[in-house]
Amino acid sequence: MDQATDAVLRDLEGRHTELVERCAEQRRWWVEQWPEGHEFLTCLLAQDVQEAVRELDPTWPLCPEHHDHPLRVEPDLGTDPFWVCEKSGLPIAPIGSLH
């Protein structure tokens, strides 16, 4: 869990720490119920945090290619998630390596 939380915090550049911790706490419960899902934590936590942060900043994380739309997490459920440009569909950076 710590590795997933750290990766998402790196992408947020240390902002919204409490929000990330809240999302991580919810995912801790989820992993307790489904231990095999541990490998998907980074992907799911990044999606959870993105949804929560978008209420405060609808364009986070801003696409560095086009500057007019946010990136999205892909795959929806995967072990090596990354940020993708919504326009081109191309990967921009793995979760935790956005900046």
Contacts in CASP RR format, 6 or more apart in sequence:
PFRMAT RR
TARGET T0000
AUTHOR 0000-0000-0000
METHOD contacts of the structure
MODEL  1
MDQATDAVLRDLEGRHTELVERCAEQRRWWVEQWPEGHEFLTCLLAQDVQ
EAVRELDPTWPLCPEHHDHPLRVEPDLGTDPFWVCEKSGLPIAPIGSLH
1 24 0 8 1.000
1 27 0 8 1.000
1 28 0 8 1.000
1 31 0 8 1.000
1 41 0 8 1.000
3 41 0 8 1.000
3 42 0 8 1.000
4 24 0 8 1.000
4 27 0 8 1.000
4 41 0 8 1.000
4 42 0 8 1.000
4 45 0 8 1.000
4 46 0 8 1.000
5 20 0 8 1.000
5 21 0 8 1.000
5 24 0 8 1.000
5 45 0 8 1.000
6 96 0 8 1.000
7 42 0 8 1.000
7 46 0 8 1.000
7 95 0 8 1.000
7 96 0 8 1.000
8 20 0 8 1.000
8 42 0 8 1.000
8 45 0 8 1.000
8 46 0 8 1.000
8 49 0 8 1.000
8 95 0 8 1.000
8 96 0 8 1.000
9 17 0 8 1.000
9 20 0 8 1.000
10 96 0 8 1.000
10 97 0 8 1.000
10 98 0 8 1.000
10 99 0 8 1.000
11 46 0 8 1.000
11 61 0 8 1.000
11 83 0 8 1.000
11 95 0 8 1.000
11 96 0 8 1.000
11 97 0 8 1.000
11 98 0 8 1.000
11 99 0 8 1.000
12 20 0 8 1.000
12 49 0 8 1.000
12 53 0 8 1.000
12 60 0 8 1.000
13 99 0 8 1.000
16 49 0 8 1.000
16 52 0 8 1.000
16 53 0 8 1.000
16 56 0 8 1.000
19 49 0 8 1.000
19 52 0 8 1.000
19 53 0 8 1.000
20 45 0 8 1.000
20 49 0 8 1.000
22 52 0 8 1.000
23 45 0 8 1.000
23 48 0 8 1.000
23 49 0 8 1.000
23 52 0 8 1.000
24 45 0 8 1.000
26 48 0 8 1.000
27 41 0 8 1.000
27 44 0 8 1.000
27 45 0 8 1.000
27 48 0 8 1.000
30 37 0 8 1.000
30 44 0 8 1.000
31 37 0 8 1.000
31 38 0 8 1.000
31 41 0 8 1.000
39 78 0 8 1.000
39 79 0 8 1.000
40 77 0 8 1.000
40 78 0 8 1.000
40 79 0 8 1.000
42 81 0 8 1.000
42 95 0 8 1.000
43 73 0 8 1.000
43 75 0 8 1.000
43 76 0 8 1.000
43 77 0 8 1.000
43 78 0 8 1.000
43 79 0 8 1.000
43 81 0 8 1.000
43 95 0 8 1.000
44 77 0 8 1.000
46 73 0 8 1.000
46 81 0 8 1.000
46 95 0 8 1.000
47 73 0 8 1.000
47 76 0 8 1.000
50 60 0 8 1.000
50 61 0 8 1.000
50 70 0 8 1.000
50 72 0 8 1.000
50 73 0 8 1.000
53 60 0 8 1.000
54 60 0 8 1.000
54 70 0 8 1.000
58 70 0 8 1.000
59 69 0 8 1.000
59 70 0 8 1.000
60 70 0 8 1.000
61 70 0 8 1.000
61 71 0 8 1.000
61 83 0 8 1.000
61 98 0 8 1.000
62 69 0 8 1.000
62 70 0 8 1.000
62 71 0 8 1.000
63 69 0 8 1.000
63 70 0 8 1.000
63 71 0 8 1.000
63 85 0 8 1.000
63 86 0 8 1.000
63 87 0 8 1.000
63 92 0 8 1.000
64 92 0 8 1.000
65 85 0 8 1.000
65 87 0 8 1.000
65 88 0 8 1.000
65 92 0 8 1.000
66 85 0 8 1.000
66 87 0 8 1.000
69 85 0 8 1.000
69 86 0 8 1.000
69 87 0 8 1.000
70 86 0 8 1.000
71 83 0 8 1.000
71 84 0 8 1.000
71 85 0 8 1.000
71 86 0 8 1.000
71 92 0 8 1.000
71 98 0 8 1.000
72 83 0 8 1.000
72 84 0 8 1.000
72 86 0 8 1.000
73 81 0 8 1.000
73 82 0 8 1.000
73 83 0 8 1.000
73 84 0 8 1.000
73 95 0 8 1.000
74 81 0 8 1.000
74 82 0 8 1.000
74 83 0 8 1.000
74 84 0 8 1.000
74 91 0 8 1.000
75 81 0 8 1.000
80 94 0 8 1.000
81 94 0 8 1.000
81 95 0 8 1.000
82 91 0 8 1.000
82 92 0 8 1.000
82 93 0 8 1.000
82 94 0 8 1.000
82 95 0 8 1.000
83 91 0 8 1.000
83 92 0 8 1.000
83 93 0 8 1.000
83 94 0 8 1.000
83 95 0 8 1.000
83 98 0 8 1.000
84 90 0 8 1.000
84 91 0 8 1.000
84 92 0 8 1.000
85 91 0 8 1.000
85 92 0 8 1.000
92 98 0 8 1.000
END
